[in-house]
């Protein structure tokens, strides 16, 4: 699929490149840890199990295969929510991957209320890309400031912004 051609959102699915980037951004951890927002997390950035239970710091370790399955289940739910929030929308594969990654990190509820979504619905894809850079906070800390302990949130937003702009240039 081209990163420039727009497809109906309902027919898209995350790409292999999406999962490669997810592992790069989230890394893989066997033991539960607290993410930059203080949320118990395990595997490849999973904060809950497929049955909806939240990860707890006392949970047992997961294997890499289990981490991948947790991430796939999480992404499948996120994709369903994203598609429902963008009815009739057309996106490139790159945009779809970027917005699915956003929902993976910030949640579908945040995306639903976001200026990113409002710009997309209005048909302004470039402004939607720019709006990604507004989402730079974790637990009230501005992640543009390296010393705030959430630099990865900011660098990931910059990565999303670049990918999105490339798809819309």
N, C-alpha and C positions, 0 to 999 in steps of 0.2 A: 504494500500500500504506500502511496505517496504521502509525504508529510505536508503537502500543499493542497491536495484534493480533499474536498469536504464530503463526508459520507453521513448518512443518517445515523444518529447516535444509537438507535435501536439495533443496528446491524454491526456495531463495533464491539470489540473485545480488547482487553489489554494485550499488548505485544510482549514478545520475549524480552525486548529491550526494557520494557517497564519493570519486569522482575529483576533484571540485571541491575538496573538503577536502584531499585528498592533495596536490594541486598547491599549495594555500595553505600547508600545513605544510612540505612538502619544498622548494618552489620549483622552478625549472628551471635547471639549470646545464649548459652545453655541455661544459665541461672536467671531467676527474676532479678530485675534491676529497676531503678526509678528513672524515667525519662527526664528530659529537661524541664518538663512541667510537673515533675514529682509523681507521675502516674506509674504504678507497678506495670512492668512490661516484660515480655519474654520473647525469645526466638528472634524473629526479624521484625521487631517493632510491634508485636501483637499485644494489645491491652485486654483482650478477652478471648475466650474459647468459643468454638463454633456453637455451643449450646447457650451462649450468652453470659456465662459466668465470667466475672472480672478476674484478671490475673491478680494473685496475692503474692506478697513477698515470701510467703512460706511454701509456695508451690514447688513441686519437685522439678528438677532440670528436664529439658526437652532435648531430643536428638536433633540433628540438622534436618533430617527427613520430617520429623514432627513440626519443626519450625516452619518449613516450607508449606506443609499442609495447613497450619494455622494461618499463615499469610494468605494462602489461596482462598481459604474459607472467608477470611476478612475481606479480601478484595472482591470476591463474588457478591457479598452483601453490599459493599460500597458501590459496585457497578450498577446494581439494581436501583439503589437510591439515586445515583447520579443520573441514570437514564430517566427515572421518573421526574427528576427536577428539571430536565431539559427536553420536554416533549417536542417532537418535530424539529429539533435542532440538528444542524449539520456541523460536524467538526472534522478536522484532519485527524489521522491516527496519532500524531504527535500531541495535538491539543487534548485528545481524549486521554492519553496516557498521563499528561501533566495534571489534568483536572481530577483524574482518578487518584493520582498520587496525593494531591491536595486533600481530597476527601479522606484518604487513608490516614493522613497525619492530623488533620484538623477536625474531621468528622463531617457527616452529611448535613447536620443541623447548622454548622457554621457556614458551609457552602450555600445552603438554602437561603440564608440571610445576607449573603455576601454581595458586595458591589461587583465581584467577578461574575457571578450569575446574572445580575441585573444587566451588565454590559453585554453578556452573551445573548441574552433574550432580546435585547435591543438590536442585535446584529453587529455590535461593535467589538470585534474580536481583538483588535489591537489594544483598546482600552481595558478589556478584560485581562489581557496579559499584564498591562501596567498595574492594574489593581492587585495582582498577586503580591506585589511588593509591600502592600499595606499589612500583610499578615506576617509580622516579624516578631511577635511577642510570645513568650512562654511564661506562665505563672506571673504575669504582670511585669516581666522584665523585657526590655528592648534588646532583642538579640543581635542588633547591629553592633552593639558594644561587646567586644570579645570577652571582657572581664565579667560579663553578666552570667557566664556559664551556659549559654545556649547558642553559641556561635553557629552550630550546625543547622539550627532552624533558619537562620538568615542565609547561610550559604546555599541551603536547599531551595529557598525561595528564589534566590538569584539564578540558580540552575533552571528552575521551572520557568522563570521569566525569559531567560535566553532561549530555551527550547520553544516556548510559545511564540516569541517574536520571530524566530527563524521560520516557523510554520506560517507566519502571517506577513512575511516580507515579500 
